[in-house]
Amino acid sequence: MSTTQSERLRALLEPLVVKTGLELEEVKVTAAGSRRQLQVIVDSDEGVPLDTIAELSREISQVLDDADAMGGAAYLLEVSSPGLDRPLTEPRHFRRNEGRLVKLTTAGGEQLVARILAVDEEGLDLEVPGVKGRKPKPARVAFGEIAKARVEIEFSRKDPAGADTDGDDSTEEA
């Protein structure tokens, strides 16, 4: 996709997305067999309700058809929020993932797995888990030092009080 087409689609779709209280993260057109696929990725600090995605998808489809922005060829429209596996590249991405475990690669090539405690304008306050019974230790990483970052998926995380936070509210009787 040419840069001008990307910019044109972004300019066309961004007002619709902003109107719903969301941010337009990405617009991507790819070939999908004999058709094209248009992916519109949206997000917000509060998450993205499914009903909002459905309504936004209808509005985007109508605007694209009215403007003939995709031309006469068939295309598949996908409107979604970013997945957990998306790269964290902007300060807002880190802010939205406070409390989560992330895997960072620094500009110097060092790999670090740590929990995001706080995010400010300059960078992240982290907690590096202890290894082999050692206590966790604090760390600070500036945004400029981060080459790559992704959320590490945790299936069964213990909260500080020792309660299981995997979403299972069931209890067992002994």
N, C-alpha and C positions, 0 to 999 in steps of 0.2 A: 504494500500500500504506500502510495506517495505521501510525503509529508503534507502536501497541500490538501489531500483528501482527508488525512487524519485531522488536520487543523479545522477543516470545514465541518467534519462530523462533530468534533468537540464543540465548536462554536454553535452548531445547531442544537446539540443535546444538552449542553451545560445549563442553560436557563431552565429547562424542564426539571433537571435533577436538583438544582438549587431551590426551585420552587417547592419541592417536597421536603426540604430541610436536610438533604443529603449532599455529599461531595462526590464529584465525578473523579474517580481514581484513574480509570484507564478506558480507552476506546481502542479495540483491536479488531481488524478484519483479517481473516485467514481463509484459505481454500479448504472446503470440506466436500470432497468428491467433486461432483459437477456443480455444486453450489458454493456460495461464500457464506461464512459465518461471521456475524458482527457480535462481538462481546462487549458489553457495557458493564464496567465494574464500578459499583457505588459503595459508599461507606459513610458512617457517622460515628461520633463518640459514644452514642447510645446503642449502636447496633442498627440493623436494618430489618424492620418487620416484613414478613412475607406478603402481607396485604399491600404494603407500600411498593414492594417490588412488582407485584402483579399489576397494580394501577399504573406505575411508571412504565412498565413494559407495553401496556396498551397505548399510552400517550406517545411513547417513542416510536412505536410502529406506525401510528397515524401520521406523525410529523415526517417520518422518513418517506412514507408513501406520498404525502402531499408535496413534499419538496423534491421528490424523485432523486433523493440523495444517493441511493444505492444503484441507480440505473434500472434498466429493464430486467436484468438477470435475477433469478431467484436467490434468496438469501435466508439464512436462519438467524433470528435475533435471540440473543441470550443476555438477559439482564440479571446480574447477581451481585452478591457481596463477595469480597475477597475471601479465599479460603485460609485456613491456618497455615498452609505451607507457602504462602506468598512471602517474598522477601520484605523485610522491614527496611525501608529506605528513607522515610521522612520522620521528623520528630513526632508527628501525630500518630504514626504507626506504633512507635514505642509507647507513647502515652496511653493508647488504647489497649495495650497489653501489659500494663502495670500489674504486678503480682504473678505473672507467668514466667516460666522458665524459658530462656532463649539461648541459642547457640550463636556466638559471635566469632567472627574472624577479624582480627585487627589488620590495619594496613601493614604491619610488620610480619603478618603471617601467623601470629599466636591465636590458638583456638581457646575459647572460654565458654563454659556452660554455666549460666548464673540466672538468678531470679531478679527481675526488675523491681526495685523498691520504690524509686522515684525518678521522674523525668523533669528536667528544666531546659532552659534555652541552650545550654552548652552541652549537655550530655545526660548520662544515666548514672544513678546510684544503684549498685548491684549487691547481691548477696551470693557469694560463691559457696556452694554446698561443701561441707566437710567430707573428707575422704577417710574411710576406715575408722569411724568413730570420732574424728576430729570435729571441732565446732566450725560452723560456717564463718566465713570472713567477709568483710565489706570490700568493695572495689568501686572504682570510679572510672568511667570510660567517656571520653569526649566524642561527640558525633563525628568529628573529623578523623578520629582514629579507627572508625568502624568501616571495614571493607565489605563485609557481608553479615547479615543477621536474619535468623528465622526463629519462629516459636518452636520449642521442643514440646511435643505432645506428651502429656502426663495422663496415664489412665487411672492411677490411684494415688493421689497426693494426700499426704497427711498434713493437717493444719497444725499451727504451733501448739494447740491444746491437745493434739494427739487424735482428734476425731478424723474419720475418713471423709474426704471431700469429693469422692467420685460420683456423687449424685444419688447413691443408693441409700435410701432412708430406712431400709429394713433392718431389723435387729434380730439377733439370734439368742435363743434361750439356752442356757447350759443345762 
